[in-house]
Amino acid sequence: MTADEVRYTDVVCIGAGFAGICVGAQLQRQLGVDSFHIYEREASVGGTWFKNQYPGVMCDVPSIVYSLSFAPRRNWSDLYAPYQEILAYLTDVSRKYDLERRTSLRTQVTAAAWDDERKRWRVTLRNVDSGAEFAHECKLLFTGVGQFGRPRTVEDLGAIGPERFAGPILLSTSWDHSVDLTGKRVVLIGNGCTSCGFLTPWCLVSAACLRTLSILRHGQPNPPSSRRQGREHRATFTKQTLDRTRRTPGAGRHRRVHGTICAVDRAYFP
Ligand SMILES: Cc1cc2nc3c(=O)[nH]c(=O)nc-3n(C[C@H](O)[C@H](O)[C@H](O)COP(=O)(O)OP(=O)(O)OC[C@H]3O[C@@H](n4cnc5c(N)ncnc54)[C@H](O)[C@@H]3O)c2cc1C
């Protein structure tokens, strides 16, 4: 395709995380719309669950309720599934709904403008690897860009002076797995779900660190994750809960969700 050619589909979706995959599947399932394309700037679908691969990353709601309504998954290995499973789940859904051939990876949307005369969006795209730009027009533009696409970097921590620190600086969104933290003194900045996940007792990396120091802007740790953090070992679904959700596929999502949360609360958050 030359730079002058303009692609066209009825719908364009920006992002191939939970939102983009859901839109791609539902356009076909519910509306019978085939004319759509998804653009994703990363090298894989999955969004949050592709970007965040730091040790201890997992969902922080019971994983049995963290799946798409039309593609429920019940055989999670853990009450809070690790990112690998969520990423594999999203990849499977994308494959199942034939979204791979309708998704362009490593392609970033850089601009979008509404042409009122032609009643179309003109979306400008850039190939992340080659830098080549091209345009795609559509009638409906869906943004599934998520909330965590622009994480704060060490440069944002000006006051701390990262340039004066000689050790490695790791970011949760681009974790360098080659850095061995065994026996190291680690300073953890932040106290949200991410840092609580990292500090969980079952996270082997944090267990191997000599000492960790958390820097908190607010004194209060993140409530749901700190409850999780206090547990000594990983929790799993009870057989009874899993059997119940398997037996009641059509009993309504709400009952499944309610039943599960109550069971989980009673069992793990006494
Ligand atoms: C560590 C972590 C744990 C979480 N745990 C939970 C949980 O337990 N339960 C829960 O409900 N939520 C959780 N969340 C929130 C989670 O982000 C959402 O549940 C969900 O994954 C968001 O999906 P999304 O598709 O809206 O956005 P994302 O997953 O962020 O996907 C957006 C995609 O859009 C792409 N994109 C952005 N801009 C462009 C552009 N200009 N051009 C092309 N592509 C672009 C991004 O690369 C990304 O792949 C967690 C988040 C994090 C970071």
The ligand as an SDF file (V2000), in Angstrom:
LIG
                    3D

 53 58  0  0  0  0  0  0  0  0999 V2000
   -1.6380   -4.1670   36.9540 C   0  0  0  0  0  0  0  0  0  0  0  0
   -3.1000   -3.9710   36.6410 C   0  0  0  0  0  0  0  0  0  0  0  0
   -4.0340   -4.8150   37.2270 C   0  0  0  0  0  0  0  0  0  0  0  0
   -5.3840   -4.6420   36.9580 C   0  0  0  0  0  0  0  0  0  0  0  0
   -6.2830   -5.4870   37.5460 N   0  0  0  0  0  0  0  0  0  0  0  0
   -7.5840   -5.3310   37.2890 C   0  0  0  0  0  0  0  0  0  0  0  0
   -8.5500   -6.2030   37.8880 C   0  0  0  0  0  0  0  0  0  0  0  0
   -8.2190   -7.0890   38.6610 O   0  0  0  0  0  0  0  0  0  0  0  0
   -9.8460   -6.0080   37.5980 N   0  0  0  0  0  0  0  0  0  0  0  0
  -10.2630   -5.0070   36.7710 C   0  0  0  0  0  0  0  0  0  0  0  0
  -11.4460   -4.8660   36.5290 O   0  0  0  0  0  0  0  0  0  0  0  0
   -9.3640   -4.1800   36.1840 N   0  0  0  0  0  0  0  0  0  0  0  0
   -8.0510   -4.3110   36.4270 C   0  0  0  0  0  0  0  0  0  0  0  0
   -7.1540   -3.4660   35.8590 N   0  0  0  0  0  0  0  0  0  0  0  0
   -7.6420   -2.4340   34.9450 C   0  0  0  0  0  0  0  0  0  0  0  0
   -7.4840   -2.9280   33.4900 C   0  0  0  0  0  0  0  0  0  0  0  0
   -6.6880   -1.9940   32.8330 O   0  0  0  0  0  0  0  0  0  0  0  0
   -8.8600   -3.0680   32.8570 C   0  0  0  0  0  0  0  0  0  0  0  0
   -9.6080   -4.0470   33.5690 O   0  0  0  0  0  0  0  0  0  0  0  0
   -8.8150   -3.5220   31.3890 C   0  0  0  0  0  0  0  0  0  0  0  0
   -7.7570   -4.4050   31.1120 O   0  0  0  0  0  0  0  0  0  0  0  0
   -8.7280   -2.3090   30.5130 C   0  0  0  0  0  0  0  0  0  0  0  0
   -8.8770   -2.7250   29.1820 O   0  0  0  0  0  0  0  0  0  0  0  0
   -8.9310   -1.6680   28.0180 P   0  0  0  0  0  0  0  0  0  0  0  0
   -9.0580   -2.4190   26.7420 O   0  0  0  0  0  0  0  0  0  0  0  0
   -9.9450   -0.6310   28.3220 O   0  0  0  0  0  0  0  0  0  0  0  0
   -7.5430   -0.8980   28.1030 O   0  0  0  0  0  0  0  0  0  0  0  0
   -6.0620   -1.4650   27.9410 P   0  0  0  0  0  0  0  0  0  0  0  0
   -5.9340   -2.8360   28.4520 O   0  0  0  0  0  0  0  0  0  0  0  0
   -5.1750   -0.4070   28.5250 O   0  0  0  0  0  0  0  0  0  0  0  0
   -5.8530   -1.5200   26.3650 O   0  0  0  0  0  0  0  0  0  0  0  0
   -5.7390   -0.3300   25.6150 C   0  0  0  0  0  0  0  0  0  0  0  0
   -4.9200   -0.6420   24.3930 C   0  0  0  0  0  0  0  0  0  0  0  0
   -4.9560    0.4880   23.5270 O   0  0  0  0  0  0  0  0  0  0  0  0
   -3.6670    0.6310   22.9440 C   0  0  0  0  0  0  0  0  0  0  0  0
   -3.5190    2.0130   22.5300 N   0  0  0  0  0  0  0  0  0  0  0  0
   -3.5750    3.1270   23.2920 C   0  0  0  0  0  0  0  0  0  0  0  0
   -3.4040    4.2290   22.5530 N   0  0  0  0  0  0  0  0  0  0  0  0
   -3.2290    3.8130   21.2690 C   0  0  0  0  0  0  0  0  0  0  0  0
   -3.0140    4.4890   20.0470 C   0  0  0  0  0  0  0  0  0  0  0  0
   -2.9240    5.8190   19.9710 N   0  0  0  0  0  0  0  0  0  0  0  0
   -2.8780    3.7560   18.9160 N   0  0  0  0  0  0  0  0  0  0  0  0
   -2.9730    2.3810   18.9630 C   0  0  0  0  0  0  0  0  0  0  0  0
   -3.1780    1.6880   20.1040 N   0  0  0  0  0  0  0  0  0  0  0  0
   -3.3040    2.4050   21.2460 C   0  0  0  0  0  0  0  0  0  0  0  0
   -2.7080    0.2780   24.0660 C   0  0  0  0  0  0  0  0  0  0  0  0
   -1.4400   -0.0950   23.5630 O   0  0  0  0  0  0  0  0  0  0  0  0
   -3.4460   -0.8930   24.7170 C   0  0  0  0  0  0  0  0  0  0  0  0
   -3.0550   -2.1400   24.1940 O   0  0  0  0  0  0  0  0  0  0  0  0
   -5.8020   -3.6050   36.1120 C   0  0  0  0  0  0  0  0  0  0  0  0
   -4.8490   -2.7450   35.5310 C   0  0  0  0  0  0  0  0  0  0  0  0
   -3.5260   -2.9230   35.7990 C   0  0  0  0  0  0  0  0  0  0  0  0
   -2.5130   -1.9830   35.1520 C   0  0  0  0  0  0  0  0  0  0  0  0
  1  2  1  0
  2  3  1  0
  2 52  2  0
  3  4  2  0
  4  5  1  0
  4 50  1  0
  5  6  2  0
  6  7  1  0
  6 13  1  0
  7  8  2  0
  7  9  1  0
  9 10  1  0
 10 11  2  0
 10 12  1  0
 12 13  2  0
 13 14  1  0
 14 15  1  0
 14 50  1  0
 15 16  1  0
 16 17  1  0
 16 18  1  0
 18 19  1  0
 18 20  1  0
 20 21  1  0
 20 22  1  0
 22 23  1  0
 23 24  1  0
 24 25  2  0
 24 26  1  0
 24 27  1  0
 27 28  1  0
 28 29  2  0
 28 30  1  0
 28 31  1  0
 31 32  1  0
 32 33  1  0
 33 34  1  0
 33 48  1  0
 34 35  1  0
 35 36  1  0
 35 46  1  0
 36 37  1  0
 36 45  1  0
 37 38  2  0
 38 39  1  0
 39 40  1  0
 39 45  2  0
 40 41  1  0
 40 42  2  0
 42 43  1  0
 43 44  2  0
 44 45  1  0
 46 47  1  0
 46 48  1  0
 48 49  1  0
 50 51  2  0
 51 52  1  0
 52 53  1  0
M  END
$$$$
